[in-house]
Amino acid sequence: MGEAGRLIETAPRYGAAGLLALTLLYSGARVSEALAISPADLDDADLQDAALLLPTLKQRPRPGQLPPIRTVPIPPSLARALRKRADNQGAGPLFNVSRSTAWRWVGAVMSAAGVPGPLCHPHALRHTMATLDLDADIPIRLIQSILGHSRLETTELYAAAQRRTIRRHLSRMWASVPEPEYARPPPKKKNMRT
């Protein structure tokens, strides 16, 4: 089981902190976007088709306009947990904490799940979601839409990182097997001077 699987198993034991971590993982939201989620942002009338309505806070709107809203599908289990929190909490943000508290919460949940220290931060969950989407052959334009990237080039960085990771893993395999004879460089010719 990978790090994402361990996080999914561990998070429910951490209450609101675990729910925030799962929200970031499943939605690919930026931490500021997740902290802005309110009950009105849950589109969960049909749990099988549940979604979050996320304001794309990184795209600056023109004066007098609201940021663009993107609809991000979420699994029914996350929709139920978010609805339960909304019902128990009432109006206002579902996660009414500061960014620094959110970072501490998510770092603690990720650490408990065995994720290595440098990767224990909210934005790593956004990267994980994008990478898992690429692994599942989700079209890159759809991933761009889910992540709220205005430029495709930004989303393509995940694909490039994935190629580097694949190459790194394959290089270890390649090093463990003998090189085929046809791939070896030809032997150097000896100088036949007398």
DRENPA-3360 file (N, C-alpha, C; in nm, 2 decimals, always signed):
BEGIN
1 = MGEAGRLI = +0.09/-0.12/+0.00/+0.00/+0.00/+0.00/+0.09/+0.12/+0.00 ~ +0.06/+0.22/-0.08/+0.14/+0.34/-0.09/+0.10/+0.44/+0.01 ~ +0.17/+0.56/+0.01/+0.15/+0.66/+0.11/+0.00/+0.71/+0.11 ~ -0.06/+0.72/-0.01/-0.20/+0.77/-0.02/-0.29/+0.67/+0.05 ~ -0.27/+0.54/+0.03/-0.35/+0.44/+0.09/-0.33/+0.44/+0.25 ~ -0.21/+0.46/+0.29/-0.19/+0.47/+0.44/-0.25/+0.59/+0.50 ~ -0.25/+0.70/+0.42/-0.31/+0.83/+0.47/-0.47/+0.81/+0.48 ~ -0.52/+0.74/+0.38/-0.67/+0.72/+0.38/-0.71/+0.63/+0.50;
9 = ETAPRYGA = -0.63/+0.53/+0.53/-0.65/+0.45/+0.65/-0.64/+0.52/+0.78 ~ -0.54/+0.61/+0.79/-0.50/+0.67/+0.91/-0.59/+0.80/+0.94 ~ -0.62/+0.87/+0.84/-0.69/+1.00/+0.86/-0.82/+1.00/+0.95 ~ -0.91/+0.90/+0.93/-1.03/+0.90/+1.01/-1.01/+0.90/+1.17 ~ -0.89/+0.86/+1.21/-0.86/+0.86/+1.36/-0.82/+1.00/+1.41 ~ -0.81/+1.10/+1.32/-0.76/+1.23/+1.35/-0.87/+1.34/+1.34 ~ -1.00/+1.30/+1.34/-1.10/+1.40/+1.35/-1.10/+1.50/+1.24 ~ -1.11/+1.63/+1.27/-1.11/+1.74/+1.17/-0.98/+1.75/+1.10;
17 = AGLLALTL = -0.87/+1.72/+1.16/-0.74/+1.72/+1.09/-0.74/+1.62/+0.98 ~ -0.79/+1.50/+1.01/-0.79/+1.39/+0.92/-0.88/+1.42/+0.80 ~ -1.00/+1.48/+0.84/-1.10/+1.52/+0.73/-1.04/+1.62/+0.64 ~ -0.97/+1.72/+0.69/-0.90/+1.82/+0.61/-0.80/+1.75/+0.52 ~ -0.72/+1.66/+0.57/-0.62/+1.59/+0.49/-0.69/+1.52/+0.37 ~ -0.80/+1.44/+0.40/-0.87/+1.37/+0.30/-0.93/+1.46/+0.20 ~ -0.98/+1.58/+0.24/-1.04/+1.68/+0.15/-0.94/+1.73/+0.05 ~ -0.82/+1.75/+0.10/-0.71/+1.80/+0.02/-0.67/+1.69/-0.08;
25 = LYSGARVS = -0.66/+1.57/-0.03/-0.62/+1.46/-0.12/-0.72/+1.43/-0.23 ~ -0.85/+1.42/-0.19/-0.95/+1.38/-0.29/-0.99/+1.49/-0.38 ~ -0.97/+1.62/-0.34/-1.02/+1.73/-0.42/-0.90/+1.80/-0.50 ~ -0.78/+1.78/-0.45/-0.67/+1.85/-0.51/-0.67/+2.00/-0.48 ~ -0.75/+2.04/-0.38/-0.76/+2.18/-0.34/-0.63/+2.24/-0.28 ~ -0.61/+2.36/-0.30/-0.50/+2.43/-0.23/-0.55/+2.45/-0.09 ~ -0.46/+2.46/+0.01/-0.50/+2.47/+0.15/-0.60/+2.59/+0.17 ~ -0.57/+2.70/+0.11/-0.66/+2.82/+0.13/-0.80/+2.79/+0.07;
33 = EALAISPA = -0.81/+2.71/-0.04/-0.94/+2.68/-0.09/-1.01/+2.59/+0.00 ~ -0.94/+2.49/+0.06/-1.01/+2.39/+0.15/-1.05/+2.47/+0.27 ~ -0.98/+2.56/+0.32/-1.01/+2.63/+0.44/-1.13/+2.73/+0.42 ~ -1.16/+2.76/+0.29/-1.28/+2.84/+0.26/-1.40/+2.77/+0.24 ~ -1.40/+2.63/+0.24/-1.52/+2.55/+0.21/-1.62/+2.57/+0.32 ~ -1.75/+2.60/+0.28/-1.86/+2.62/+0.37/-1.97/+2.52/+0.33 ~ -2.07/+2.50/+0.42/-2.18/+2.41/+0.38/-2.24/+2.44/+0.24 ~ -2.24/+2.56/+0.20/-2.30/+2.60/+0.07/-2.21/+2.54/-0.04;
41 = DLDDADLQ = -2.09/+2.51/-0.02/-2.00/+2.46/-0.12/-2.01/+2.31/-0.14 ~ -2.10/+2.24/-0.06/-2.12/+2.10/-0.08/-2.23/+2.07/-0.17 ~ -2.21/+2.01/-0.28/-2.31/+1.97/-0.38/-2.33/+1.82/-0.36 ~ -2.41/+1.79/-0.25/-2.42/+1.65/-0.21/-2.56/+1.60/-0.20 ~ -2.65/+1.66/-0.28/-2.79/+1.61/-0.28/-2.80/+1.46/-0.32 ~ -2.71/+1.42/-0.41/-2.70/+1.29/-0.46/-2.56/+1.24/-0.42 ~ -2.54/+1.16/-0.32/-2.41/+1.13/-0.27/-2.32/+1.06/-0.38 ~ -2.39/+0.99/-0.47/-2.31/+0.92/-0.58/-2.26/+1.02/-0.68;
49 = DAALLLPT = -2.31/+1.14/-0.68/-2.26/+1.24/-0.77/-2.22/+1.37/-0.69 ~ -2.16/+1.35/-0.57/-2.13/+1.46/-0.49/-2.01/+1.53/-0.54 ~ -2.00/+1.66/-0.51/-1.89/+1.75/-0.56/-1.87/+1.86/-0.46 ~ -1.75/+1.92/-0.47/-1.72/+2.04/-0.40/-1.72/+2.16/-0.50 ~ -1.78/+2.27/-0.46/-1.77/+2.39/-0.54/-1.66/+2.47/-0.48 ~ -1.54/+2.47/-0.55/-1.42/+2.54/-0.50/-1.39/+2.67/-0.57 ~ -1.38/+2.78/-0.50/-1.33/+2.90/-0.57/-1.18/+2.88/-0.60 ~ -1.15/+2.92/-0.72/-1.01/+2.91/-0.76/-0.94/+3.04/-0.72;
57 = LKQRPRPG = -0.89/+3.03/-0.60/-0.83/+3.15/-0.53/-0.70/+3.20/-0.59 ~ -0.63/+3.12/-0.67/-0.51/+3.16/-0.73/-0.53/+3.24/-0.85 ~ -0.65/+3.23/-0.92/-0.68/+3.31/-1.03/-0.75/+3.44/-0.99 ~ -0.68/+3.55/-1.00/-0.73/+3.67/-0.95/-0.84/+3.73/-1.04 ~ -0.96/+3.75/-0.98/-1.07/+3.80/-1.06/-1.05/+3.95/-1.09 ~ -1.12/+4.00/-1.19/-1.12/+4.15/-1.21/-1.19/+4.22/-1.09 ~ -1.17/+4.34/-1.07/-1.23/+4.41/-0.96/-1.39/+4.40/-0.97 ~ -1.45/+4.37/-0.86/-1.60/+4.36/-0.86/-1.65/+4.22/-0.90;
65 = QLPPIRTV = -1.56/+4.13/-0.94/-1.60/+3.99/-0.98/-1.55/+3.89/-0.87 ~ -1.62/+3.78/-0.86/-1.58/+3.67/-0.77/-1.48/+3.58/-0.85 ~ -1.40/+3.51/-0.77/-1.31/+3.41/-0.84/-1.39/+3.30/-0.91 ~ -1.33/+3.25/-1.01/-1.40/+3.14/-1.08/-1.42/+3.02/-0.99 ~ -1.54/+2.96/-1.00/-1.57/+2.84/-0.92/-1.55/+2.71/-1.01 ~ -1.49/+2.61/-0.95/-1.48/+2.49/-1.02/-1.55/+2.38/-0.94 ~ -1.61/+2.29/-1.01/-1.68/+2.18/-0.95/-1.59/+2.05/-0.95 ~ -1.56/+2.00/-0.83/-1.47/+1.89/-0.82/-1.54/+1.77/-0.76;
73 = PIPPSLAR = -1.56/+1.66/-0.84/-1.62/+1.54/-0.78/-1.55/+1.49/-0.67 ~ -1.62/+1.44/-0.57/-1.56/+1.38/-0.45/-1.63/+1.24/-0.42 ~ -1.56/+1.15/-0.36/-1.62/+1.02/-0.33/-1.73/+1.04/-0.22 ~ -1.83/+0.95/-0.23/-1.94/+0.96/-0.14/-1.90/+0.96/+0.01 ~ -1.80/+0.88/+0.04/-1.75/+0.87/+0.18/-1.71/+1.01/+0.23 ~ -1.64/+1.09/+0.15/-1.59/+1.22/+0.19/-1.71/+1.31/+0.19 ~ -1.80/+1.30/+0.10/-1.92/+1.39/+0.10/-2.00/+1.37/+0.23 ~ -2.02/+1.24/+0.27/-2.09/+1.21/+0.40/-2.02/+1.28/+0.52;
81 = ALRKRADN = -1.89/+1.26/+0.52/-1.81/+1.32/+0.64/-1.82/+1.47/+0.64 ~ -1.81/+1.53/+0.52/-1.82/+1.68/+0.52/-1.96/+1.73/+0.55 ~ -2.06/+1.65/+0.51/-2.20/+1.69/+0.54/-2.22/+1.68/+0.69 ~ -2.17/+1.57/+0.75/-2.18/+1.55/+0.89/-2.12/+1.67/+0.97 ~ -2.00/+1.71/+0.93/-1.93/+1.82/+0.99/-2.01/+1.95/+0.97 ~ -2.06/+1.97/+0.85/-2.14/+2.09/+0.83/-2.27/+2.09/+0.91 ~ -2.33/+1.98/+0.93/-2.46/+1.97/+1.01/-2.43/+2.00/+1.16 ~ -2.31/+1.95/+1.20/-2.28/+1.97/+1.34/-2.22/+2.11/+1.37;
89 = QGAGPLFN = -2.17/+2.17/+1.27/-2.10/+2.30/+1.29/-2.19/+2.42/+1.26 ~ -2.27/+2.41/+1.16/-2.36/+2.52/+1.12/-2.29/+2.60/+1.01 ~ -2.32/+2.73/+1.00/-2.27/+2.82/+0.90/-2.12/+2.85/+0.92 ~ -2.06/+2.90/+0.81/-1.92/+2.94/+0.82/-1.83/+2.83/+0.76 ~ -1.70/+2.85/+0.76/-1.61/+2.76/+0.70/-1.61/+2.62/+0.78 ~ -1.60/+2.51/+0.71/-1.60/+2.38/+0.77/-1.47/+2.36/+0.86 ~ -1.36/+2.43/+0.81/-1.24/+2.42/+0.88/-1.20/+2.56/+0.92 ~ -1.25/+2.60/+1.04/-1.22/+2.74/+1.08/-1.09/+2.75/+1.16;
97 = VSRSTAWR = -0.98/+2.73/+1.08/-0.85/+2.74/+1.14/-0.76/+2.82/+1.05 ~ -0.65/+2.86/+1.11/-0.55/+2.94/+1.03/-0.47/+2.84/+0.93 ~ -0.41/+2.90/+0.83/-0.32/+2.82/+0.74/-0.22/+2.75/+0.82 ~ -0.15/+2.81/+0.92/-0.05/+2.75/+0.99/-0.10/+2.63/+1.07 ~ -0.22/+2.64/+1.13/-0.28/+2.53/+1.20/-0.31/+2.42/+1.10 ~ -0.36/+2.45/+0.99/-0.39/+2.35/+0.88/-0.26/+2.28/+0.85 ~ -0.15/+2.35/+0.83/-0.03/+2.28/+0.79/+0.01/+2.19/+0.91 ~ +0.00/+2.23/+1.03/+0.04/+2.14/+1.14/-0.05/+2.02/+1.15;
105 = WVGAVMSA = -0.19/+2.04/+1.13/-0.28/+1.93/+1.13/-0.24/+1.83/+1.03 ~ -0.23/+1.87/+0.90/-0.21/+1.78/+0.79/-0.07/+1.72/+0.81 ~ +0.03/+1.79/+0.85/+0.16/+1.73/+0.87/+0.16/+1.62/+0.98 ~ +0.08/+1.64/+1.08/+0.07/+1.54/+1.19/+0.00/+1.41/+1.13 ~ -0.11/+1.43/+1.06/-0.18/+1.31/+1.00/-0.09/+1.24/+0.90 ~ -0.02/+1.31/+0.82/+0.07/+1.25/+0.72/+0.18/+1.18/+0.79 ~ +0.24/+1.24/+0.89/+0.35/+1.17/+0.97/+0.30/+1.04/+1.03 ~ +0.18/+1.05/+1.09/+0.12/+0.93/+1.15/+0.10/+0.82/+1.05;
113 = AGVPGPLC = +0.08/+0.86/+0.92/+0.06/+0.76/+0.81/+0.19/+0.71/+0.76 ~ +0.30/+0.76/+0.81/+0.43/+0.71/+0.76/+0.48/+0.78/+0.64 ~ +0.43/+0.90/+0.61/+0.48/+0.98/+0.50/+0.61/+1.05/+0.55 ~ +0.72/+1.04/+0.47/+0.85/+1.10/+0.52/+0.83/+1.25/+0.54 ~ +0.91/+1.30/+0.64/+0.90/+1.44/+0.68/+0.89/+1.55/+0.58 ~ +0.98/+1.55/+0.48/+0.98/+1.66/+0.38/+0.85/+1.67/+0.30 ~ +0.78/+1.56/+0.29/+0.66/+1.55/+0.22/+0.53/+1.57/+0.30 ~ +0.55/+1.60/+0.43/+0.43/+1.62/+0.52/+0.38/+1.76/+0.52;
121 = HPHALRHT = +0.32/+1.80/+0.41/+0.25/+1.93/+0.41/+0.13/+1.93/+0.31 ~ +0.04/+2.02/+0.33/-0.08/+2.01/+0.25/-0.07/+2.01/+0.10 ~ +0.03/+2.09/+0.05/+0.04/+2.10/-0.10/+0.09/+1.96/-0.16 ~ +0.16/+1.88/-0.07/+0.20/+1.75/-0.12/+0.08/+1.66/-0.16 ~ -0.04/+1.68/-0.09/-0.16/+1.61/-0.12/-0.21/+1.65/-0.25 ~ -0.20/+1.78/-0.29/-0.24/+1.82/-0.42/-0.16/+1.75/-0.53 ~ -0.03/+1.75/-0.51/+0.06/+1.68/-0.60/+0.03/+1.53/-0.61 ~ +0.00/+1.47/-0.50/-0.04/+1.33/-0.49/-0.16/+1.30/-0.57;
129 = MATLDLDA = -0.26/+1.39/-0.56/-0.39/+1.37/-0.63/-0.36/+1.38/-0.78 ~ -0.28/+1.48/-0.82/-0.25/+1.49/-0.96/-0.18/+1.37/-1.02 ~ -0.08/+1.32/-0.94/-0.01/+1.21/-0.99/-0.09/+1.08/-1.00 ~ -0.18/+1.06/-0.90/-0.27/+0.95/-0.90/-0.36/+0.96/-1.02 ~ -0.41/+1.08/-1.05/-0.50/+1.10/-1.17/-0.42/+1.06/-1.29 ~ -0.30/+1.10/-1.31/-0.22/+1.07/-1.43/-0.20/+0.92/-1.43 ~ -0.17/+0.85/-1.32/-0.16/+0.71/-1.32/-0.28/+0.64/-1.36 ~ -0.40/+0.70/-1.33/-0.53/+0.64/-1.37/-0.57/+0.68/-1.51;
137 = DIPIRLIQ = -0.48/+0.74/-1.59/-0.50/+0.78/-1.73/-0.62/+0.88/-1.74 ~ -0.64/+0.96/-1.64/-0.73/+1.07/-1.66/-0.67/+1.18/-1.75 ~ -0.75/+1.22/-1.85/-0.69/+1.32/-1.94/-0.64/+1.44/-1.87 ~ -0.52/+1.49/-1.92/-0.46/+1.60/-1.86/-0.54/+1.73/-1.86 ~ -0.62/+1.75/-1.96/-0.71/+1.87/-1.95/-0.81/+1.86/-1.84 ~ -0.86/+1.74/-1.81/-0.95/+1.72/-1.70/-0.88/+1.75/-1.57 ~ -0.76/+1.70/-1.55/-0.68/+1.73/-1.43/-0.66/+1.88/-1.42 ~ -0.63/+1.94/-1.53/-0.61/+2.09/-1.53/-0.74/+2.16/-1.47;
145 = SILGHSRL = -0.85/+2.11/-1.51/-0.98/+2.17/-1.47/-1.00/+2.14/-1.32 ~ -0.97/+2.02/-1.27/-0.99/+1.98/-1.13/-0.90/+2.07/-1.04 ~ -0.78/+2.09/-1.09/-0.68/+2.16/-1.01/-0.70/+2.31/-1.02 ~ -0.77/+2.36/-1.12/-0.79/+2.50/-1.13/-0.67/+2.57/-1.19 ~ -0.59/+2.50/-1.27/-0.48/+2.57/-1.34/-0.53/+2.65/-1.46 ~ -0.49/+2.77/-1.47/-0.53/+2.85/-1.59/-0.45/+2.81/-1.71 ~ -0.33/+2.76/-1.69/-0.25/+2.72/-1.80/-0.22/+2.57/-1.80 ~ -0.23/+2.51/-1.92/-0.20/+2.36/-1.93/-0.06/+2.33/-1.89;
153 = ETTELYAA = +0.03/+2.42/-1.92/+0.17/+2.40/-1.90/+0.20/+2.37/-1.75 ~ +0.12/+2.44/-1.66/+0.14/+2.41/-1.52/+0.10/+2.27/-1.48 ~ -0.01/+2.22/-1.54/-0.05/+2.08/-1.51/+0.05/+1.98/-1.58 ~ +0.11/+2.02/-1.69/+0.20/+1.93/-1.76/+0.33/+1.90/-1.67 ~ +0.35/+1.99/-1.58/+0.47/+1.97/-1.49/+0.46/+1.84/-1.41 ~ +0.33/+1.80/-1.38/+0.31/+1.68/-1.31/+0.34/+1.56/-1.40 ~ +0.31/+1.57/-1.52/+0.34/+1.46/-1.62/+0.49/+1.44/-1.63 ~ +0.56/+1.56/-1.64/+0.71/+1.55/-1.65/+0.77/+1.49/-1.53;
161 = AQRRTIRR = +0.72/+1.53/-1.41/+0.77/+1.47/-1.29/+0.74/+1.32/-1.28 ~ +0.63/+1.28/-1.33/+0.59/+1.14/-1.33/+0.69/+1.06/-1.43 ~ +0.73/+1.12/-1.54/+0.82/+1.05/-1.63/+0.96/+1.04/-1.57 ~ +1.00/+1.14/-1.49/+1.13/+1.13/-1.42/+1.13/+1.02/-1.32 ~ +1.02/+1.01/-1.24/+1.00/+0.91/-1.14/+1.01/+0.77/-1.20 ~ +0.93/+0.75/-1.31/+0.93/+0.62/-1.38/+1.08/+0.59/-1.43 ~ +1.14/+0.69/-1.49/+1.28/+0.66/-1.54/+1.37/+0.62/-1.42 ~ +1.36/+0.69/-1.31/+1.44/+0.66/-1.19/+1.42/+0.52/-1.15;
169 = HLSRMWAS = +1.30/+0.47/-1.14/+1.27/+0.34/-1.10/+1.32/+0.24/-1.20 ~ +1.29/+0.26/-1.33/+1.34/+0.17/-1.43/+1.49/+0.17/-1.44 ~ +1.56/+0.28/-1.41/+1.71/+0.28/-1.42/+1.76/+0.18/-1.31 ~ +1.70/+0.17/-1.20/+1.74/+0.07/-1.10/+1.73/-0.07/-1.15 ~ +1.62/-0.10/-1.22/+1.59/-0.23/-1.28/+1.70/-0.25/-1.39 ~ +1.72/-0.15/-1.48/+1.81/-0.17/-1.59/+1.95/-0.20/-1.54 ~ +1.99/-0.14/-1.42/+2.12/-0.17/-1.37/+2.14/-0.31/-1.31 ~ +2.03/-0.37/-1.29/+2.03/-0.51/-1.23/+2.04/-0.62/-1.33;
177 = VPEPEYAR = +2.02/-0.59/-1.45/+2.02/-0.69/-1.56/+2.14/-0.67/-1.65 ~ +2.20/-0.78/-1.71/+2.31/-0.76/-1.80/+2.27/-0.69/-1.93 ~ +2.36/-0.61/-1.98/+2.33/-0.54/-2.10/+2.34/-0.64/-2.22 ~ +2.25/-0.63/-2.31/+2.25/-0.73/-2.43/+2.38/-0.70/-2.51 ~ +2.43/-0.80/-2.57/+2.55/-0.79/-2.64/+2.55/-0.69/-2.75 ~ +2.43/-0.68/-2.83/+2.42/-0.58/-2.94/+2.43/-0.44/-2.89 ~ +2.41/-0.42/-2.76/+2.41/-0.28/-2.71/+2.54/-0.24/-2.65 ~ +2.63/-0.33/-2.64/+2.77/-0.30/-2.59/+2.85/-0.23/-2.70;
185 = PPPKKKNM = +2.93/-0.13/-2.65/+3.01/-0.07/-2.75/+3.11/-0.17/-2.81 ~ +3.15/-0.15/-2.94/+3.24/-0.24/-3.00/+3.38/-0.23/-2.94 ~ +3.45/-0.34/-2.93/+3.59/-0.34/-2.87/+3.68/-0.24/-2.95 ~ +3.77/-0.18/-2.88/+3.86/-0.09/-2.95/+3.96/-0.17/-3.03 ~ +3.99/-0.13/-3.15/+4.09/-0.20/-3.23/+4.23/-0.16/-3.18 ~ +4.31/-0.27/-3.18/+4.45/-0.25/-3.14/+4.53/-0.19/-3.25 ~ +4.62/-0.10/-3.22/+4.71/-0.04/-3.31/+4.81/-0.15/-3.36 ~ +4.81/-0.18/-3.49/+4.90/-0.28/-3.54/+5.03/-0.23/-3.60;
193 = RT = +5.09/-0.13/-3.54/+5.22/-0.08/-3.59/+5.33/-0.17/-3.56 ~ +5.42/-0.18/-3.65/+5.54/-0.26/-3.62/+5.67/-0.18/-3.63;
% end
